[in-house]
Amino acid sequence: MNDQIDRQSLQTQIIEKASTDPAFKQALIKHPISTIEQLLGTKLPKFFDIKVVEESADTLYLVIPASQNAELSDSELDMVAGGKTEGLIEPDWKPLPPPNSGKLINPFQK
């Protein structure tokens, strides 16, 4: 399964929840990692970072994807070379429901 599609589906579901739940939206803006961890019921990897911004009528944010040829950091190389998996997202994600189903599924949970 394509990880990019799963990521986009999860992102869409989180945005939909934020648009219908003002308390969730404020928590997501102020504390994105802990809010998403609570929503998913799991801890995100330590090296993972999330930035949340709210667009306004006069500001447009463009997100430029990471280069497909991006190099791993020294610590990530050590994890791969040493066979460590602790703190890494496992690749066998569960399929997500259609975006408008109203149900969030944790793709990080087996």
Backbone as a chain_set.jsonl record, in Angstrom:
{"seq": "MNDQIDRQSLQTQIIEKASTDPAFKQALIKHPISTIEQLLGTKLPKFFDIKVVEESADTLYLVIPASQNAELSDSELDMVAGGKTEGLIEPDWKPLPPPNSGKLINPFQK", "coords": {"N": [[0.849, -1.19, 0.0], [0.488, 2.27, -0.669], [2.313, 4.583, 1.129], [2.106, 7.386, 0.985], [-0.534, 7.885, 0.14], [-1.946, 6.917, 2.359], [-1.039, 8.708, 4.3], [-2.071, 11.097, 3.293], [-4.814, 10.562, 3.461], [-5.144, 10.288, 6.234], [-4.392, 12.866, 7.024], [-6.438, 14.355, 5.793], [-8.673, 13.422, 7.229], [-8.046, 14.35, 9.806], [-8.089, 17.116, 9.388], [-10.78, 17.428, 8.679], [-11.993, 16.718, 11.116], [-11.02, 18.776, 12.738], [-12.324, 20.914, 11.57], [-14.914, 20.562, 12.382], [-14.925, 20.374, 15.098], [-14.334, 22.57, 17.445], [-12.815, 22.606, 19.886], [-11.009, 20.5, 19.533], [-9.657, 21.519, 17.323], [-8.352, 23.827, 18.404], [-6.674, 22.582, 20.284], [-5.139, 21.052, 18.546], [-3.78, 23.048, 17.125], [-2.3, 24.3, 19.198], [-0.924, 22.176, 20.511], [0.158, 20.064, 18.627], [1.43, 17.457, 18.353], [0.896, 15.973, 20.768], [-1.892, 16.061, 20.685], [-2.538, 14.652, 18.334], [-1.356, 12.215, 18.966], [-3.002, 11.478, 21.108], [-5.436, 11.257, 19.769], [-4.873, 9.132, 18.005], [-4.157, 7.204, 19.774], [-1.606, 6.326, 20.331], [1.98, 6.677, 20.648], [3.95, 8.918, 18.751], [6.909, 8.568, 16.692], [10.022, 9.673, 18.161], [11.612, 11.345, 16.54], [9.809, 12.539, 14.903], [8.005, 15.348, 13.758], [5.423, 17.798, 13.922], [3.78, 20.454, 12.407], [1.263, 22.819, 12.725], [-0.774, 25.099, 11.118], [-3.139, 27.729, 10.685], [-4.888, 28.716, 7.907], [-5.639, 31.983, 6.655], [-7.904, 34.41, 5.241], [-6.288, 36.087, 3.779], [-3.804, 34.883, 3.573], [-1.812, 32.375, 2.213], [-0.543, 29.166, 2.526], [2.063, 27.232, 1.328], [3.134, 23.948, 1.0], [6.067, 22.379, 0.517], [7.005, 19.313, -0.638], [9.277, 16.915, 0.854], [12.446, 16.195, -0.564], [12.727, 13.482, -2.791], [15.134, 12.293, -2.851], [16.24, 12.7, -0.42], [18.629, 12.619, 2.204], [19.324, 10.334, 4.896], [19.488, 11.121, 8.39], [22.363, 10.995, 10.649], [21.645, 9.558, 12.982], [19.36, 8.193, 12.089], [20.53, 6.639, 10.08], [22.173, 5.046, 11.693], [20.203, 3.6, 13.048], [19.069, 2.108, 10.975], [21.306, 0.734, 9.933], [22.102, -0.698, 12.172], [19.994, -2.351, 12.574], [17.962, -1.583, 14.252], [14.631, -1.039, 15.342], [13.117, 0.335, 17.086], [11.056, 3.056, 17.805], [10.475, 3.595, 15.198], [8.054, 3.926, 12.578], [5.904, 1.314, 11.816], [5.607, -0.48, 8.732], [3.21, -1.802, 7.985], [0.398, -0.623, 7.614], [-3.033, -0.122, 8.53], [-5.839, -0.146, 6.299], [-7.546, 2.901, 5.597], [-10.821, 4.265, 6.271], [-13.231, 5.666, 3.898], [-12.855, 9.247, 3.402], [-15.158, 10.735, 4.309], [-16.484, 9.148, 6.139], [-16.623, 9.569, 8.841], [-15.306, 8.167, 10.781], [-12.339, 7.7, 12.524], [-9.332, 5.985, 12.03], [-6.541, 4.481, 13.482], [-3.614, 4.388, 11.81], [-1.185, 3.534, 12.683], [-1.434, 1.512, 14.44], [-1.518, -1.963, 15.035]], "CA": [[0.0, 0.0, 0.0], [1.266, 3.486, -0.814], [2.334, 5.367, 2.369], [1.681, 8.755, 0.71], [-1.999, 7.897, 0.127], [-2.374, 6.782, 3.739], [-0.742, 9.965, 4.983], [-3.036, 12.085, 2.819], [-6.128, 10.214, 4.021], [-5.112, 10.639, 7.649], [-4.38, 14.334, 7.088], [-7.793, 14.806, 5.439], [-9.562, 13.113, 8.346], [-7.727, 15.252, 10.924], [-8.583, 18.44, 9.005], [-12.246, 17.388, 8.778], [-12.345, 16.74, 12.537], [-10.731, 20.13, 13.23], [-13.319, 21.856, 11.041], [-16.216, 20.354, 13.029], [-14.738, 20.305, 16.555], [-13.493, 23.719, 17.805], [-11.864, 22.277, 20.961], [-9.953, 19.698, 18.898], [-8.899, 22.436, 16.469], [-7.466, 24.631, 19.248], [-5.651, 21.682, 20.832], [-4.271, 20.687, 17.425], [-2.927, 24.209, 16.831], [-1.388, 24.565, 20.317], [-0.126, 20.995, 20.877], [-0.184, 19.115, 17.564], [1.896, 16.082, 18.55], [0.136, 15.285, 21.821], [-3.286, 15.951, 20.251], [-2.624, 13.558, 17.367], [-1.078, 10.985, 19.716], [-4.214, 11.142, 21.856], [-6.43, 10.841, 18.786], [-4.488, 7.832, 17.463], [-3.962, 6.245, 20.85], [-0.242, 5.804, 20.273], [3.046, 7.678, 20.611], [4.648, 9.079, 17.484], [8.36, 8.447, 16.865], [10.654, 10.862, 18.752], [12.154, 12.231, 15.513], [8.678, 13.04, 14.125], [7.555, 16.679, 14.15], [4.205, 18.231, 13.232], [3.499, 21.879, 12.5], [-0.109, 23.111, 12.314], [-1.077, 26.517, 10.959], [-4.475, 27.961, 10.152], [-4.897, 29.716, 6.839], [-6.6, 33.087, 6.77], [-8.37, 34.834, 3.922], [-5.236, 36.803, 3.054], [-2.533, 34.172, 3.642], [-1.814, 31.036, 1.649], [0.659, 28.415, 2.877], [2.422, 26.172, 0.396], [4.009, 22.951, 1.605], [6.915, 21.755, -0.488], [7.363, 17.976, -0.147], [10.688, 16.589, 1.009], [13.066, 15.628, -1.753], [12.718, 12.022, -2.851], [16.523, 11.866, -2.704], [16.724, 13.207, 0.864], [19.517, 11.709, 2.917], [18.982, 10.044, 6.284], [20.381, 11.697, 9.385], [23.285, 10.013, 11.216], [20.942, 8.67, 13.914], [18.507, 7.317, 11.296], [21.417, 5.659, 9.451], [22.568, 4.1, 12.737], [19.071, 2.722, 13.328], [18.923, 1.189, 9.855], [22.495, -0.11, 9.844], [22.159, -1.563, 13.346], [18.816, -3.202, 12.636], [17.035, -1.129, 15.287], [13.318, -0.625, 14.862], [12.441, 1.099, 18.135], [10.784, 4.442, 17.457], [10.129, 3.714, 13.79], [6.688, 3.578, 12.223], [5.885, 0.039, 11.12], [5.045, -0.257, 7.405], [1.939, -2.469, 7.701], [-0.703, 0.233, 8.044], [-4.394, -0.565, 8.23], [-6.493, 0.745, 5.339], [-8.412, 3.899, 6.212], [-12.144, 4.35, 5.654], [-13.37, 6.854, 3.052], [-12.727, 10.465, 4.199], [-16.392, 11.263, 4.888], [-17.173, 8.118, 6.918], [-16.758, 10.034, 10.211], [-14.584, 7.279, 11.684], [-10.886, 7.784, 12.417], [-8.635, 4.742, 12.325], [-5.126, 4.684, 13.741], [-2.844, 3.566, 10.893], [0.046, 3.108, 13.34], [-1.771, 0.423, 15.349], [-1.739, -3.237, 14.328]], "C": [[0.886, 1.241, 0.0], [1.169, 4.332, 0.458], [1.83, 6.788, 2.152], [0.161, 8.863, 0.701], [-2.528, 7.793, 1.554], [-2.168, 8.078, 4.511], [-1.755, 11.03, 4.573], [-4.427, 11.813, 3.386], [-6.206, 10.598, 5.495], [-5.164, 12.152, 7.826], [-5.771, 14.889, 6.789], [-8.755, 14.58, 6.594], [-9.313, 14.042, 9.534], [-8.25, 16.656, 10.62], [-10.106, 18.489, 9.106], [-12.689, 17.441, 10.237], [-12.12, 18.139, 13.116], [-11.777, 21.135, 12.744], [-14.679, 21.705, 11.708], [-16.136, 20.354, 14.551], [-13.787, 21.42, 16.999], [-12.464, 23.418, 18.906], [-10.702, 21.457, 20.41], [-9.056, 20.6, 18.057], [-7.909, 23.263, 17.291], [-6.346, 23.785, 19.842], [-4.642, 21.306, 19.748], [-3.311, 21.82, 17.088], [-1.889, 24.409, 17.93], [-0.435, 23.41, 20.608], [-0.368, 19.887, 19.843], [0.235, 17.668, 17.838], [1.059, 15.366, 19.599], [-1.333, 15.113, 21.429], [-3.456, 14.788, 19.274], [-2.304, 12.222, 18.038], [-2.311, 10.532, 20.482], [-5.293, 10.622, 20.901], [-6.148, 9.43, 18.281], [-4.321, 6.76, 18.533], [-2.591, 5.609, 20.845], [0.753, 6.956, 20.259], [3.64, 7.728, 19.21], [6.148, 8.931, 17.723], [8.97, 9.762, 17.348], [11.149, 11.847, 17.695], [11.065, 12.879, 14.658], [8.26, 14.401, 14.65], [6.328, 17.047, 13.322], [4.032, 19.723, 13.466], [2.086, 22.104, 11.966], [-0.277, 24.62, 12.25], [-2.474, 26.637, 10.369], [-4.4, 29.041, 9.093], [-5.916, 30.799, 7.155], [-6.964, 33.511, 5.347], [-7.263, 35.488, 3.104], [-3.861, 36.129, 3.102], [-2.709, 32.76, 3.093], [-0.488, 30.383, 2.008], [0.866, 27.32, 1.84], [3.389, 25.229, 1.094], [4.76, 22.261, 0.474], [7.346, 20.4, 0.057], [8.876, 17.796, -0.038], [11.193, 15.976, -0.288], [13.018, 14.111, -1.685], [14.124, 11.463, -2.658], [17.117, 12.335, -1.38], [17.573, 12.153, 1.568], [19.012, 11.502, 4.338], [19.971, 10.744, 7.197], [21.301, 10.601, 9.92], [22.56, 9.043, 12.141], [20.009, 7.715, 13.174], [19.334, 6.249, 10.582], [21.863, 4.606, 10.457], [21.451, 3.104, 13.023], [18.931, 1.675, 12.23], [20.093, 0.21, 9.806], [22.561, -1.107, 10.995], [20.954, -2.469, 13.485], [17.823, -2.784, 13.702], [15.715, -0.736, 14.656], [12.57, 0.21, 15.889], [12.273, 2.545, 17.695], [10.454, 4.65, 15.991], [8.678, 3.326, 13.575], [6.739, 2.261, 11.45], [5.147, 0.207, 9.795], [3.684, -0.885, 7.146], [0.762, -1.7, 8.283], [-2.024, -0.416, 7.711], [-4.98, 0.362, 7.168], [-7.439, 1.687, 6.074], [-9.771, 3.904, 5.528], [-12.202, 5.564, 4.725], [-13.385, 8.114, 3.913], [-13.999, 10.947, 4.875], [-17.131, 10.249, 5.74], [-17.371, 8.543, 8.375], [-15.987, 9.206, 11.218], [-13.084, 7.439, 11.455], [-10.278, 6.448, 12.809], [-7.166, 5.057, 12.488], [-4.315, 3.803, 12.804], [-1.556, 3.046, 11.493], [-0.19, 1.878, 14.216], [-2.035, -0.849, 14.56], [-3.142, -3.733, 14.579]], "O": [[1.944, 1.237, 0.628], [0.076, 4.755, 0.834], [1.188, 7.35, 3.04], [-0.383, 9.844, 1.209], [-3.461, 8.508, 1.92], [-3.031, 8.491, 5.287], [-2.241, 11.783, 5.417], [-5.139, 12.748, 3.752], [-7.203, 11.159, 5.949], [-5.894, 12.658, 8.678], [-6.228, 15.805, 7.473], [-9.566, 15.452, 6.906], [-10.258, 14.474, 10.195], [-8.797, 17.315, 11.505], [-10.663, 19.485, 9.568], [-13.654, 18.131, 10.564], [-12.938, 18.629, 13.894], [-12.077, 22.103, 13.443], [-15.514, 22.606, 11.621], [-17.166, 20.335, 15.225], [-12.57, 21.247, 16.941], [-11.348, 23.935, 18.853], [-9.548, 21.686, 20.772], [-7.833, 20.459, 18.079], [-6.745, 23.384, 16.909], [-5.196, 24.223, 19.897], [-3.439, 21.25, 20.003], [-2.143, 21.569, 16.794], [-0.72, 24.659, 17.635], [0.734, 23.636, 20.919], [-1.021, 18.888, 20.146], [-0.539, 16.747, 17.577], [0.564, 14.267, 19.349], [-1.955, 14.119, 21.804], [-4.416, 14.024, 19.38], [-2.917, 11.205, 17.712], [-2.632, 9.344, 20.506], [-5.981, 9.649, 21.21], [-7.066, 8.622, 18.143], [-4.342, 5.565, 18.241], [-2.425, 4.478, 21.301], [0.405, 8.081, 19.898], [3.81, 6.694, 18.563], [6.615, 9.145, 18.841], [8.495, 10.839, 16.989], [11.114, 13.057, 17.919], [11.371, 13.686, 13.781], [8.168, 14.593, 15.862], [6.212, 16.654, 12.161], [4.128, 20.195, 14.599], [1.749, 21.634, 10.879], [0.038, 25.332, 13.203], [-2.932, 25.755, 9.644], [-3.912, 30.143, 9.344], [-6.918, 30.56, 7.83], [-6.39, 33.019, 4.375], [-7.294, 35.45, 1.874], [-2.862, 36.735, 2.714], [-3.639, 32.046, 3.467], [0.573, 30.978, 1.815], [-0.059, 26.573, 1.52], [4.357, 25.672, 1.711], [4.161, 21.642, -0.406], [7.987, 20.336, 1.106], [9.647, 18.443, -0.746], [10.446, 15.32, -1.013], [13.245, 13.526, -0.626], [14.284, 10.286, -2.336], [18.337, 12.371, -1.219], [17.272, 10.96, 1.53], [18.359, 12.373, 4.913], [21.134, 10.94, 6.843], [21.061, 9.417, 9.682], [22.819, 7.84, 12.101], [19.87, 6.558, 13.57], [18.913, 5.096, 10.482], [21.928, 3.42, 10.134], [21.704, 1.915, 13.218], [18.702, 0.498, 12.51], [19.896, -0.996, 9.655], [23.023, -2.234, 10.817], [20.889, -3.274, 14.414], [16.921, -3.554, 14.031], [15.682, -0.166, 13.565], [11.498, 0.738, 15.592], [13.232, 3.184, 17.263], [10.18, 5.777, 15.578], [8.135, 2.495, 14.303], [7.54, 2.118, 10.526], [4.167, 0.949, 9.726], [3.044, -0.529, 6.157], [0.202, -2.078, 9.312], [-2.137, -1.165, 6.74], [-4.646, 1.547, 7.142], [-8.061, 1.301, 7.063], [-9.871, 3.585, 4.343], [-11.306, 6.407, 4.765], [-13.874, 8.073, 5.042], [-13.912, 11.533, 5.954], [-18.305, 10.458, 6.046], [-18.191, 7.954, 9.079], [-16.012, 9.518, 12.409], [-12.611, 7.327, 10.324], [-10.671, 5.851, 13.811], [-6.605, 5.826, 11.707], [-4.314, 2.583, 12.97], [-0.891, 2.204, 10.889], [0.769, 1.266, 14.686], [-2.705, -0.813, 13.527], [-3.523, -4.788, 14.072]]}, "num_chains": 1, "name": "protein.A"}
